[in-house]
Amino acid sequence: MQRRHFVRNTALTALSVSRVRGANDRVNIALVGCGGRGRYVARLMRESSPNVAYTAVADVFRKNGDIAREWAGSDAANVQDFRRLLDRKDIDAVHIATPDHWHAIASVLACQAGKDVYVEKPTSLTVREGRVMVDAARKYNRIVQVGTQHRSAPHFQKIAAMIQRGDIGQVKFIRVWNYANHTLNMRAARPDGEPPEGLDWDMYLGPSPKVPFNPYRFLSTYRYFWDYSGGYITDFGNHRLDTMQQIMNVTAPKTVSASGGLYLVKDGRETPDLLTVTYEYDGFIATYEGSNLNGHGMGGRTPGHRYYNARGESDQPNGIAFYGTDATIYAERIGWEMFPEPEAQGSTRPRAASVKRVWENNEEPTKAHCANFIECVRSRKTPAADIETGHRGTSIALLGNIAMRTGQKLHWDAVKEDFTGSPEASAMLTRRLRQPWDLIKL
């Protein structure tokens, strides 16, 4: 199916689904990418609001598509090529949970076909692709929600208000971290071979370079390779870097520098097992730490407090720390804590009365994020993680990778979305799409 086919039908199809819906109007969704994450979020999407149905599924691997169809119902269409679904007028929205290298193409084609879109993070594989996605959403008047579910967590909005009011003093340093120990079950590199039965390997590769099938390039380990992902920082880091920007009320850094690489994990991956990035914003510095060599992270626990993805008795493998002059806040997906700054002996400046040792747990926000998307499909309001917001959040993760790969301190022009004075880094803001899968213009 050619690009011109979608463009020819855009106006008619978009008009048919642009109306404001009632609160209980049925919303029919197609799931594109039927792996574990896609099916998990699809279940929450269906549970999040009345009268939501998955009426079609698509996956290049028939096994995943069959599993998803069994869950969705026997009436659901089941195809390998998602483009076969885009002409269907009974589909209102497309839920994209493919590997990262397909996000932009699938999203843009869905917008052209008049469908609203829920796309998993990271928004895109490159910065340029993310901007093309924003442009498509605006041109075709589509609701596009990115799966950065922290944006639907009330406690992050509460923390943002506290910090912007100055409740913890002046915040000049923020630390973001993701830790997981991949050395505990380290595996050797695996040889190339034949794709499993039912996998359309050429379409899986899609716009990325054509290479032989390798099991590590597929399913959960695709994030090991630059052709399909940005690794740990665009997977786990994307959430927390976006939340850092939300809380600090910023959209882009001025400079970025990084160090990292492959230090211990030798399983054939390309993306780093250790990465540190420093971002300079107007008025503060933020750092990112992504380690696959240790799972402890920050460490230190409050008795009775729940920590996201914690496995031991004292680890904090993921989080964001805001260091203020009067207090420090640790924040994560399901809770937050505040630690008053110890007053120096003989200090003449009293600590703010609002600064107390507090902590609270909160609900995991993915279901709320799904409900927000469905509500916006019906009301046409701007979603919590609109595509522009999602693009900005993903971009800073991508900039960290580019800084590491070039070994340069890079200066970022957020208006032009380009680096100043580094053609090598600028070239990494986009990629050449492989034919015949070059279905969008970058």
ZADO-107152 format. One record per residue: z, x, y of N, C-alpha, C in turn; residue in one letter. Coordinates in steps of 0.2 Angstrom, whole numbers, padded with zeros to 4 digits, always signed. Atoms other than C-alpha are relative to their C-alpha. Layout:
# residues N
ZXYZXYZXYA
...
This chain:
# residues 442
+0000+0004-0006+0000+0000+0000+0000+0004+0006M
+0001-0005-0005-0006+0008+0016+0005-0002+0007Q
-0003+0002-0006+0003+0009+0033-0003-0005+0004R
+0003+0005-0004-0009-0001+0042+0001-0008-0003R
-0002+0007+0003-0005-0016+0030+0006-0002+0003H
-0007+0002-0002+0013-0016+0036-0001-0002+0008F
+0000+0001-0008+0008-0015+0055-0004-0006+0001V
+0004+0006-0001-0005-0029+0053+0004-0006-0001R
-0005+0006+0001+0009-0041+0047+0006+0000+0004N
-0006-0001-0003+0022-0035+0058+0002-0006+0004T
-0001+0005-0005+0021-0048+0072+0002-0007-0003A
-0002+0006+0004+0021-0063+0060+0006+0000-0004L
-0006-0001+0004+0034-0057+0049+0006+0000+0004T
-0006-0001-0004+0046-0051+0062+0002-0007+0004A
-0001+0006-0003+0044-0068+0071+0004-0005-0004L
-0003+0004+0005+0050-0077+0055+0007+0001-0001S
-0007-0002+0001+0066-0068+0054+0004+0001+0006V
-0003-0002-0006+0071-0066+0072+0005-0005+0003S
-0004+0005-0002+0080-0082+0074+0007+0001-0001R
-0008+0000+0001+0099-0084+0077+0001-0005-0006V
-0002+0004+0005+0106-0090+0061+0007-0003+0000R
-0007+0002+0001+0121-0101+0057+0005+0004-0004G
-0005-0005+0003+0137-0093+0051+0000+0000-0008A
+0001+0000+0007+0133-0099+0033-0007+0000-0002N
+0006-0001+0002+0115-0097+0033-0001+0005-0006D
+0001-0005+0005+0109-0088+0017-0004+0006+0002R
+0003-0006-0002+0105-0070+0019-0002+0003-0007V
+0003-0003+0006+0093-0063+0005-0001+0008+0002N
+0000-0007-0001+0094-0044+0003-0004+0003-0006I
+0003-0005+0005+0083-0031-0006+0004+0006-0001A
-0004-0007+0001+0093-0016-0013-0006+0005-0002L
+0005-0006+0001+0082+0000-0012+0004+0006-0002V
-0004-0006+0002+0090+0014-0022+0006-0003-0004G
-0005+0004+0004+0101+0007-0036+0005+0004-0004C
-0005-0004+0004+0112+0021-0041+0007-0003+0002G
-0007+0002+0000+0131+0020-0041+0002-0002+0007G
-0002+0002-0007+0134+0020-0022-0004-0006+0002R
+0004+0006-0002+0120+0007-0019+0003-0006-0003G
-0002+0006+0003+0127-0005-0032+0007-0001+0003R
-0007+0001-0002+0145-0002-0026+0000-0004+0007Y
+0000+0004-0006+0141-0007-0008-0003-0006+0000V
+0004+0007+0001+0129-0021-0013+0006-0005-0003A
-0005+0005+0002+0144-0029-0022+0005-0002+0005R
-0004+0001-0005+0155-0027-0007-0004-0005+0005L
+0004+0004-0005+0141-0034+0004-0001-0007-0002M
+0000+0006+0002+0139-0049-0007+0007-0004+0000R
-0007+0003+0000+0158-0052-0007+0002-0001+0007E
-0003-0001-0007+0160-0049+0012-0001-0007+0004S
+0001+0006-0004+0153-0066+0018-0003-0005-0005S
+0003+0006+0004+0148-0083+0011-0008+0001+0000P
+0007+0001+0000+0130-0086+0005-0004+0006+0001N
+0003-0006+0000+0124-0068+0003-0003+0001-0007V
+0003-0001+0006+0112-0064-0011-0005+0006+0000A
+0005-0005+0001+0103-0049-0018-0006-0003-0004Y
+0005+0003+0004+0086-0056-0023-0005+0004-0002T
+0004-0005+0002+0077-0040-0026+0003+0007-0001A
-0002-0007+0001+0080-0022-0032-0006+0004-0001V
+0005-0004+0001+0070-0007-0032+0003+0007-0001A
-0002-0007+0001+0072+0011-0039-0005+0003-0004D
+0005-0003+0004+0060+0024-0045+0002+0002-0007V
-0002-0001+0007+0071+0026-0060+0002-0007-0003F
+0000+0007+0003+0069+0010-0071+0007-0001-0002R
-0006+0002+0003+0086+0012-0079+0005-0002+0005K
-0004+0002-0006+0095+0011-0062-0002-0007+0002N
+0002+0007-0002+0084-0004-0057+0002-0005-0005G
-0002+0005+0005+0088-0013-0073+0007-0002+0000D
-0008+0001-0001+0107-0011-0071+0001-0004+0006I
-0002+0003-0007+0106-0017-0053-0003-0008-0001A
+0003+0006+0001+0095-0032-0059+0005-0004-0004R
-0004+0004+0004+0107-0037-0072+0006-0002+0004E
-0006+0003-0004+0121-0038-0059-0003-0005+0005W
+0002+0004-0005+0110-0046-0046-0002-0007-0002A
+0002+0007+0003+0104-0060-0057-0007+0000-0003G
+0006-0001+0004+0089-0063-0069-0006-0003+0005S
+0006+0002-0005+0079-0071-0054-0002+0005+0005D
+0001-0005-0005+0080-0055-0044-0007+0004-0002A
+0006-0004+0001+0063-0045-0043+0003+0007-0001A
-0002-0006+0002+0064-0028-0051-0006+0005+0000N
+0006-0004-0001+0051-0015-0045+0002+0008+0001V
-0002-0007-0001+0050+0004-0044-0002+0002+0007Q
+0002-0001-0006+0040+0004-0028+0002-0005+0005D
-0003+0005-0005+0050-0004-0014-0005-0003+0005F
+0005+0003-0004+0035-0007-0004-0003-0007-0002R
+0002+0006+0003+0030-0021-0015+0004-0006+0002R
-0005+0005-0002+0045-0031-0008-0001-0002+0007L
-0001+0001-0007+0042-0029+0010-0004-0006+0003L
+0004+0006-0002+0029-0043+0011+0003-0007-0001D
-0004+0006+0002+0041-0056+0004+0003-0003+0006R
-0003+0003-0005+0046-0068+0017+0007-0003-0001K
-0007+0003+0002+0061-0074+0007+0005+0006+0000D
-0005-0005-0001+0069-0057+0010+0001+0002+0007I
-0002-0001-0007+0079-0055+0026+0002+0007+0002D
-0003-0006-0002+0086-0038+0025-0001+0005-0006A
+0001-0006+0005+0084-0021+0016+0006+0004+0000V
-0006-0005+0000+0099-0011+0010-0003+0006-0004H
+0003-0006+0002+0093+0007+0008+0006+0005-0002I
-0005-0005+0002+0104+0018-0003-0004+0005-0004A
+0004-0005+0003+0091+0031-0008+0003+0007+0001T
-0002-0007-0003+0093+0050-0007-0002+0000+0007P
+0000+0000-0007+0093+0055+0011-0008+0001+0002D
+0007-0001-0002+0074+0061+0011-0004-0006+0001H
+0004+0006+0000+0068+0043+0009+0003-0005+0006W
-0003+0005-0004+0080+0035+0022-0005-0002+0006H
+0004+0002-0006+0068+0036+0037-0006-0004-0001A
+0006+0004+0001+0052+0030+0029+0002-0007-0002I
-0001+0007+0002+0060+0016+0020+0003-0004+0006A
-0002+0003-0006+0069+0011+0036-0005-0003+0005S
+0005+0002-0005+0054+0011+0047-0005-0005-0003V
+0004+0005+0003+0043+0002+0035+0003-0007-0001L
-0003+0006+0000+0056-0011+0033+0000-0004+0007A
+0001+0002-0007+0057-0013+0052-0007-0003+0001C
+0007+0002-0001+0038-0014+0053-0001-0007-0004Q
+0001+0006+0004+0039-0028+0040+0005-0006+0002A
-0005+0005-0003+0052-0038+0050+0006-0001-0003G
-0006+0000+0004+0067-0034+0039+0005+0003+0004K
-0006-0004-0003+0084-0030+0046+0002+0005-0006D
-0001-0006+0004+0091-0014+0038+0007+0002+0000V
-0007-0004+0001+0108-0007+0031-0002+0006-0003Y
+0002-0006+0003+0105+0011+0028+0006+0005-0001V
-0005-0004+0002+0117+0023+0020+0000+0006+0005E
+0000-0006-0003+0122+0039+0029-0001+0005-0005K
+0002-0002-0006+0117+0052+0033-0007-0004+0002P
+0006+0004-0002+0104+0042+0044-0006+0003-0002T
+0007-0003+0001+0090+0054+0041+0001+0007-0003S
+0000-0007+0002+0086+0071+0034-0001+0005+0006L
+0001-0004-0006+0080+0078+0051+0002-0004+0006T
-0001+0003-0007+0084+0074+0069-0006-0004+0002V
+0005+0004-0003+0067+0069+0073-0001-0006-0004R
+0001+0007+0003+0066+0056+0059+0005-0005+0002E
-0005+0004-0003+0082+0049+0066-0002-0004+0006G
+0003+0003-0006+0074+0046+0082-0005-0005-0001R
+0005+0005+0002+0059+0038+0074+0003-0006-0002V
-0004+0006+0002+0071+0026+0066+0003-0004+0005M
-0002+0004-0006+0079+0021+0082-0006-0003+0004V
+0006+0002-0003+0062+0019+0090-0003-0006-0004D
+0003+0006+0004+0056+0007+0076+0005-0006+0000A
-0004+0005-0001+0072-0003+0077-0001-0004+0006A
+0000+0003-0006+0070-0006+0095-0007-0003+0001R
+0007+0003+0000+0051-0009+0094-0001-0007-0003K
+0001+0006+0004+0052-0022+0081+0006-0005+0000Y
-0006+0005-0001+0069-0030+0087+0004-0001-0006N
-0003+0000+0006+0078-0026+0071+0007+0002+0000R
-0007-0003+0001+0097-0025+0067+0000+0005-0006I
+0000-0006+0004+0099-0008+0059+0007+0003+0000V
-0007-0002+0001+0117-0004+0053+0000+0007-0004Q
-0001-0006+0004+0121+0014+0047+0006+0000-0004V
-0006+0001+0004+0134+0015+0033+0005+0005+0002G
-0006-0004-0002+0146+0025+0043+0006-0005+0001T
-0005+0005+0000+0160+0013+0039+0006+0001+0004Q
-0005-0001-0005+0173+0021+0050+0000-0004+0006H
+0001+0003-0006+0165+0012+0064+0003-0007+0000R
-0003+0006+0001+0172-0004+0057+0008+0000-0002S
-0007-0001+0001+0190+0003+0055+0004-0001+0006A
-0004+0001-0006+0202-0004+0068+0004+0005+0002P
-0005-0005-0002+0214+0010+0067-0004+0006+0004H
+0004-0005-0003+0200+0022+0073-0001-0002+0008F
+0000+0002-0006+0198+0011+0088+0006+0000+0004Q
-0007-0001-0003+0217+0011+0091+0001+0007+0002K
-0001-0007-0002+0217+0030+0091-0004+0002+0006I
+0005-0002-0006+0202+0031+0103+0004-0003+0006A
-0004+0002-0006+0212+0020+0115+0006+0004+0002A
-0005-0005-0001+0227+0031+0113-0002+0006+0004M
+0002-0007-0002+0219+0047+0116-0004+0000+0007I
+0003+0000-0006+0208+0041+0130+0005-0002+0006Q
-0005+0002-0005+0223+0034+0139+0005+0006+0002R
-0004-0006-0001+0231+0051+0137+0007+0000-0003G
-0006+0001+0003+0245+0045+0126+0003+0006-0004D
-0002-0006+0003+0246+0062+0117-0001+0006+0004I
+0002-0006-0005+0242+0073+0132-0007+0001+0000G
+0007-0002+0000+0227+0082+0134-0003+0003-0006Q
+0003-0002+0006+0216+0085+0119-0006+0005+0001V
+0005-0005-0002+0206+0101+0120-0003+0003-0007K
+0003-0002+0006+0204+0105+0101+0001-0005-0005F
+0001+0004+0006+0199+0095+0086-0002+0003-0006I
+0002-0003+0006+0198+0100+0068-0002-0006-0005R
+0002+0004+0005+0188+0091+0055-0001+0003-0006V
+0001-0004+0006+0188+0095+0037-0001-0004-0006W
+0001+0003+0006+0182+0091+0020+0000+0005-0006N
-0001-0005+0005+0188+0100+0004-0001-0003-0007Y
+0001+0002+0007+0183+0099-0014-0001+0006-0004A
+0001-0006+0004+0184+0112-0028-0005-0001-0005N
+0005+0001+0005+0168+0113-0037+0000+0006-0005H
+0000-0005+0005+0173+0129-0046+0004-0001-0006T
-0004+0002+0006+0185+0120-0058-0004-0002-0006L
+0005+0002+0006+0170+0113-0068-0007+0003+0002N
+0006-0004-0002+0157+0126-0062-0005+0000-0006M
+0006+0000+0005+0140+0124-0072-0005+0005+0002R
+0005-0005-0001+0126+0136-0074-0006-0004+0003A
+0006+0003-0002+0109+0133-0066-0004-0003-0007A
+0003+0003+0005+0098+0122-0077-0008+0001+0000R
+0007-0001+0000+0080+0125-0082-0004-0007+0002P
+0005+0005-0001+0065+0114-0076-0002-0003-0007D
+0002+0003+0006+0059+0101-0089-0004-0006+0002G
+0004+0006-0001+0051+0084-0091+0005-0005+0003E
-0005+0005-0003+0058+0069-0081+0002-0005-0006P
-0002+0005+0005+0067+0056-0091-0004-0006+0000P
+0004+0006+0001+0058+0041-0097+0002-0005+0005E
-0001+0005-0005+0056+0028-0084+0001+0002+0007G
-0001-0003-0006+0057+0040-0069-0007+0001+0003L
+0006-0002-0004+0043+0040-0056+0001+0006+0004D
-0002-0007-0003+0046+0059-0052-0004+0001+0007W
+0003-0002-0006+0032+0060-0039+0002-0005+0006D
-0002+0004-0006+0038+0045-0029+0007+0002+0002M
-0007-0002-0001+0056+0051-0031-0001+0006+0006Y
+0001-0006-0005+0050+0068-0022-0003-0003+0006L
+0003+0003-0006+0040+0057-0010-0002+0005+0005G
+0002-0005-0006+0038+0066+0007+0002+0007-0001P
-0002-0007+0000+0047+0082+0001-0005+0003-0005S
+0004-0004+0004+0038+0096-0008-0001-0002-0007P
+0001+0001+0007+0031+0094-0025+0002+0006-0004K
-0003-0005+0004+0041+0103-0038+0001-0002-0007V
-0001+0003+0007+0044+0102-0057+0007-0004+0000P
-0006+0004+0000+0058+0090-0062+0006+0005-0002F
-0006-0003+0002+0075+0098-0063+0006-0005+0001N
-0006+0005+0000+0091+0088-0068+0004+0000+0006P
-0005-0001-0006+0101+0095-0053-0004-0003+0006Y
+0003+0003-0005+0088+0088-0041+0000-0007+0000R
+0000+0007+0002+0091+0071-0047+0007-0003+0000F
-0006+0003+0000+0105+0058-0046+0005+0003+0004L
-0006-0002-0005+0122+0064-0039+0000+0007+0002S
+0001-0007-0003+0117+0082-0037-0006+0002+0004T
+0006-0001-0005+0102+0080-0026+0002+0003+0006Y
-0002-0003-0006+0113+0085-0012+0001+0008+0000R
+0000-0007+0001+0112+0103-0018-0006+0003+0003Y
+0006-0003-0002+0095+0105-0011-0002-0003+0007F
+0002+0002-0007+0088+0105+0007-0006-0005+0000W
+0005+0005+0000+0073+0095+0002+0002-0007+0000D
-0002+0007+0001+0083+0080-0001+0007-0002+0004Y
-0007+0001-0003+0100+0082+0009+0002+0006+0004S
-0003-0005-0004+0110+0092+0021+0006+0003-0003G
-0006-0002+0004+0124+0095+0008+0006-0003+0002G
-0006+0003-0001+0142+0092+0011+0001-0002+0007Y
-0001+0002-0007+0142+0091+0030-0003-0006+0002I
+0004+0006-0001+0129+0077+0030+0003-0005-0005T
-0003+0005+0004+0138+0068+0016+0007-0002+0002D
-0007+0001-0002+0157+0069+0019+0001+0001+0007F
-0001-0002-0007+0156+0077+0036-0002-0005+0005G
+0003+0005-0005+0145+0064+0044+0005-0005+0002N
-0004+0005-0002+0158+0051+0043+0005+0003+0006H
-0006-0003-0004+0172+0062+0051-0003+0003+0007R
+0003-0002-0006+0161+0070+0064-0002-0006+0005L
+0001+0006-0004+0155+0053+0070+0006-0003+0003D
-0007+0002-0002+0173+0047+0071+0003+0004+0005T
-0002-0004-0005+0177+0062+0081-0003-0002+0007M
+0003+0001-0006+0164+0058+0093+0002-0007+0003Q
-0002+0007-0002+0169+0039+0094+0007+0001+0003Q
-0007+0000-0003+0187+0043+0098+0000+0004+0006I
+0000-0004-0006+0183+0057+0111-0005-0003+0005M
+0005+0003-0004+0169+0045+0118-0005+0005+0003N
+0006-0005-0001+0155+0058+0117-0005-0002-0005V
+0006+0001+0005+0138+0058+0109-0003+0006-0002T
+0003-0006+0002+0133+0076+0108+0003+0006+0003A
-0003-0006-0003+0139+0094+0110-0005+0004+0004P
+0004-0004-0004+0133+0107+0122-0003+0006-0004K
+0002-0006+0004+0133+0122+0110+0002-0001-0007T
-0002+0000+0007+0134+0124+0091-0001+0007-0003V
+0001-0007+0004+0137+0140+0080+0004-0001-0006S
-0002+0002+0007+0141+0141+0062+0000+0007-0004A
+0000-0005+0005+0145+0153+0047+0000-0004-0007S
-0001+0003+0006+0143+0149+0029-0005+0003-0005G
+0005-0002+0005+0133+0151+0013+0003-0002-0007G
-0003+0000+0007+0135+0152-0006+0004+0006-0002L
-0005-0005+0001+0150+0162-0010+0002+0001-0008Y
-0002+0000+0007+0155+0157-0028-0004-0004-0004L
+0003+0005+0004+0146+0142-0034-0007+0002-0002V
+0006-0002+0002+0131+0148-0044-0004-0004-0005K
+0003+0004+0004+0123+0133-0051-0007-0002+0002D
+0007+0001-0002+0106+0134-0043-0001-0004+0007G
+0000+0004-0006+0111+0124-0027-0003+0005+0006R
+0002-0004-0006+0104+0129-0010+0005-0001+0006E
-0004+0002-0006+0116+0120+0002+0007+0004-0001T
-0006-0005+0000+0132+0130+0006+0006-0003-0004P
-0006+0002+0003+0148+0130-0004+0006+0001+0005D
-0005-0001-0006+0157+0135+0012-0003+0000+0006L
+0003+0000-0006+0153+0131+0029+0005-0002+0006L
-0004+0001-0006+0162+0132+0046-0005-0001+0006T
+0004+0001-0006+0155+0125+0062+0004-0001+0006V
-0004+0001-0006+0161+0126+0080-0005-0003+0005T
+0004+0004-0004+0155+0113+0092+0003+0000+0007Y
-0003+0000-0007+0158+0115+0111-0003-0006+0004E
+0002+0006-0004+0158+0099+0121+0003+0001+0007Y
-0003-0001-0006+0162+0096+0139+0007-0002+0000D
-0008+0001+0000+0181+0099+0140+0004+0001-0006G
-0004-0001+0006+0185+0102+0122-0004+0004-0005F
+0003-0004+0006+0181+0112+0106+0001-0004-0006I
-0002+0003+0006+0179+0104+0089-0003+0005-0006A
+0003-0004+0006+0177+0113+0072+0000-0004-0006T
+0001+0003+0007+0171+0108+0055+0001+0005-0005Y
-0001-0004+0006+0177+0115+0039-0003-0004-0006E
+0002+0003+0006+0167+0111+0023+0001+0005-0006G
-0001-0004+0006+0173+0119+0007-0001-0003-0007S
+0001+0002+0007+0168+0117-0011+0004+0005-0004N
-0004-0005+0004+0180+0131-0016+0007-0001-0001L
-0007+0002+0000+0197+0123-0014+0001-0007+0002N
-0001+0007-0001+0203+0105-0014+0006-0002+0004G
-0006+0001-0003+0219+0107-0004-0001-0003+0007H
+0001+0002-0007+0213+0105+0014+0006+0001+0004G
-0006-0001-0005+0226+0102+0027+0006+0001-0004M
-0006+0000+0003+0240+0099+0015+0006-0003+0004G
-0005+0003-0003+0257+0092+0019+0000-0008+0000G
+0000+0007+0001+0262+0074+0015+0006-0004+0003R
-0006+0004-0001+0273+0060+0022+0001-0004-0006T
-0002+0004+0006+0282+0052+0008-0002-0008+0001P
+0002+0007+0000+0275+0034+0004-0007-0001+0004G
+0007+0001-0003+0259+0037+0014-0005+0001-0004H
+0006-0001+0004+0242+0035+0006-0005+0004+0003R
+0005-0004-0003+0229+0048+0008-0007-0001-0004Y
+0007+0001+0003+0210+0046+0005-0002+0006-0004Y
+0002-0005+0005+0204+0055-0010+0004+0005-0002N
-0005-0005+0002+0220+0064-0013+0001+0000-0007A
+0000+0000+0008+0222+0070-0031+0007+0003-0002R
-0006-0003+0002+0238+0081-0031+0006-0003+0004G
-0006+0003-0003+0255+0079-0024+0001+0002+0008E
+0000-0002-0007+0252+0088-0007-0006+0001+0004S
+0006-0001-0003+0234+0089-0003-0002-0005+0005D
+0004+0005-0004+0224+0081+0011-0007+0003+0001Q
+0007-0003+0001+0206+0085+0006-0005-0002+0006P
+0005+0003-0005+0198+0075+0021+0004-0002+0006N
-0003+0002-0006+0203+0072+0039-0002+0002+0006G
+0002-0002-0006+0202+0074+0057+0007+0001+0004I
-0006-0002-0004+0216+0082+0068-0001+0000+0007A
+0001+0000-0008+0217+0079+0087+0007+0003+0002F
-0006-0004-0003+0229+0092+0095+0000-0001+0007Y
-0002+0002-0007+0236+0085+0111+0006+0005+0002G
-0006-0004-0003+0248+0094+0123+0007-0003-0002T
-0006+0003+0002+0261+0081+0118+0001-0002-0007D
+0000+0002+0007+0257+0076+0100-0006+0002-0003A
+0006-0001+0004+0245+0079+0086-0001-0007-0004T
+0002+0006+0004+0236+0064+0077-0004+0003-0006I
+0004-0001+0006+0230+0066+0059-0003-0007-0002Y
+0003+0007+0002+0217+0052+0055-0005+0001-0006A
+0004+0000+0005+0208+0048+0040-0002-0008-0002E
+0002+0006+0001+0199+0033+0032+0005-0006-0001R
-0005+0006+0002+0214+0023+0026+0007+0001+0004I
-0006-0001-0003+0227+0029+0038+0000+0005+0006G
-0001-0005-0005+0234+0040+0052+0007+0001+0001W
-0007-0002-0001+0250+0049+0057+0000+0004+0007E
+0000-0004-0007+0256+0056+0074+0007+0004-0001M
-0006-0005+0000+0268+0071+0075+0001+0002+0008F
-0001-0002-0007+0276+0074+0092+0000+0008+0000P
+0000-0007-0001+0274+0091+0099+0007+0003+0001E
-0007-0002-0001+0291+0101+0098+0001+0002+0007P
-0001-0002-0007+0298+0103+0116+0003+0007+0000E
-0002-0007-0001+0300+0121+0121+0007+0000+0003A
-0007-0001-0003+0318+0127+0125-0001+0001+0007Q
+0000-0001-0007+0321+0126+0143-0006-0004+0004G
+0006+0003-0003+0305+0115+0146+0002-0005+0006S
-0001+0005-0006+0304+0106+0163-0004-0006+0000T
+0004+0006+0001+0291+0094+0157+0002-0005-0006R
-0002+0004+0006+0297+0079+0147-0006-0003-0004P
+0005+0003+0004+0287+0073+0133-0001-0008+0001R
+0001+0007-0001+0279+0056+0135+0004-0005-0004A
-0004+0005+0004+0290+0041+0130-0004-0003-0006A
+0004+0003+0006+0276+0034+0119-0001+0004-0006S
+0001-0004+0006+0275+0049+0108+0006+0000-0005V
-0005+0000+0005+0285+0046+0092-0003+0002-0007K
+0002-0002+0007+0284+0051+0074-0002-0007-0003R
+0003+0007+0003+0273+0036+0067-0005+0002-0005V
+0005+0000+0005+0262+0033+0052-0002-0007-0002W
+0002+0006+0003+0252+0019+0045-0006+0000-0004E
+0006+0001+0005+0240+0014+0031-0004-0006+0002N
+0005+0006-0001+0225+0003+0033-0005-0001-0006N
+0005+0001+0005+0212-0005+0023-0006+0004+0000E
+0006-0003+0000+0197+0004+0017-0006-0004+0003E
+0004+0005-0004+0183-0002+0029-0007-0002-0002P
+0007+0001+0002+0167-0003+0019-0001-0007+0000T
+0001+0007+0001+0169-0021+0015-0001-0004+0007K
+0001+0003-0007+0172-0025+0034-0006+0002+0003A
+0006-0003-0003+0157-0014+0038-0006-0005-0002H
+0006+0005+0002+0146-0025+0027+0001-0007+0003C
+0000+0007-0003+0153-0041+0034-0002+0000+0007A
+0003-0001-0006+0149-0034+0051-0008-0001+0000N
+0007+0000+0000+0131-0031+0046-0003-0007-0001F
+0002+0007+0001+0129-0049+0039+0001-0004+0006I
-0001+0004-0006+0137-0057+0054-0006+0002+0006E
+0006-0002-0005+0124-0047+0065-0007-0002-0002C
+0006+0003+0002+0110-0052+0055-0001-0007+0002V
+0000+0007-0002+0115-0070+0058+0000-0001+0008R
-0001+0001-0007+0120-0068+0076-0005+0004+0005S
+0004-0005-0004+0108-0054+0082+0004+0004+0005R
-0004-0004-0004+0122-0045+0090-0001+0007-0002K
+0000-0007+0002+0123-0026+0090+0005+0002-0005T
-0005-0001+0005+0132-0020+0074+0004+0006+0002P
-0005-0005-0001+0147-0008+0074-0003+0007+0000A
+0003-0007+0001+0136+0007+0068-0007-0001+0001A
+0007+0001-0002+0120+0003+0077-0004+0006-0001D
+0004-0006+0002+0106+0015+0073+0000+0005+0005I
+0000-0005-0005+0107+0024+0089+0007+0004-0001E
-0007-0004+0001+0126+0028+0086-0001+0004-0007T
+0000-0003+0006+0122+0032+0068-0004+0006+0000G
+0004-0006-0001+0108+0044+0073+0004+0006+0004H
-0003-0005-0003+0119+0053+0085+0006+0003-0004R
-0005-0003+0004+0133+0055+0072-0003+0005-0005G
+0003-0004+0005+0121+0062+0059-0003+0006+0003T
+0003-0005-0004+0113+0073+0072+0004+0006+0000S
-0004-0006-0001+0128+0084+0075+0002+0003-0007I
-0001-0003+0007+0130+0087+0056-0006+0004-0001A
+0006-0004+0001+0112+0092+0055+0000+0006+0005L
+0000-0006-0004+0114+0104+0070+0005+0005-0003L
-0004-0005+0003+0128+0112+0061-0004+0004-0006G
+0004-0003+0005+0116+0116+0046-0005+0005+0003N
+0005-0004-0003+0103+0123+0058+0003+0006+0003I
-0004-0006-0003+0116+0134+0067+0001+0005-0006A
-0002-0004+0005+0121+0141+0050-0006+0004-0003M
+0006-0003+0003+0103+0144+0044-0003+0005+0004R
+0003-0005-0004+0097+0153+0059+0005+0005+0002T
-0004-0005-0002+0113+0162+0062+0001+0001+0008G
+0000-0001-0007+0112+0159+0081+0005-0005+0003Q
-0003+0005-0004+0123+0151+0094-0005-0004+0004K
+0006+0004-0003+0112+0136+0099+0003-0004+0006L
-0002+0004-0005+0112+0127+0115-0004-0007+0000H
+0003+0007+0002+0108+0108+0113-0001-0004+0007W
+0002+0005-0006+0099+0097+0126+0000-0007-0003D
-0001+0006+0003+0105+0080+0121-0005-0005+0002A
+0005+0005-0003+0092+0071+0132-0007+0001-0003V
+0006-0002+0003+0077+0080+0125+0000+0000-0007K
-0001-0001+0007+0085+0081+0108-0004+0006-0003E
+0004-0006+0002+0079+0099+0107+0005+0006+0002D
-0004-0006-0002+0087+0117+0108-0003+0003+0005F
+0003-0004-0006+0085+0128+0123+0000+0007-0002T
+0001-0007+0001+0078+0145+0120+0000+0002-0008G
+0001-0002+0007+0076+0144+0100-0005-0003-0003S
+0006+0003+0004+0059+0140+0093+0002-0001-0007P
-0002+0000+0007+0066+0144+0076+0004-0006-0002E
-0005+0006+0001+0080+0131+0077-0004-0006+0002A
+0004+0006-0002+0068+0118+0086-0004-0002-0006S
+0005+0002+0005+0056+0119+0071+0004-0003-0006A
-0003+0003+0006+0070+0114+0059+0003-0008+0002M
-0001+0007-0002+0072+0097+0069-0004-0005-0003L
+0004+0004+0004+0058+0090+0059-0003+0003-0006T
+0003-0003+0006+0048+0093+0043-0007-0003-0001R
+0007+0002+0001+0030+0091+0037+0001-0005-0007R
-0001+0005+0005+0029+0075+0026-0006+0001-0005L
+0005-0001+0005+0019+0077+0009-0004-0006+0000R
+0004+0005+0001+0004+0067+0007+0000-0002-0007Q
+0002+0006-0004+0001+0053+0002+0007-0004+0003P
-0007+0004-0001+0020+0049+0006+0001+0001+0008W
-0001-0001-0007+0017+0053+0025-0001-0006+0003D
+0001+0007-0002+0020+0035+0029+0002-0002+0007L
-0003+0001-0007+0028+0037+0046-0003+0006+0004I
+0002-0005-0004+0023+0048+0061+0006+0003+0003K
-0006-0003-0003+0035+0061+0066-0002+0004+0006L
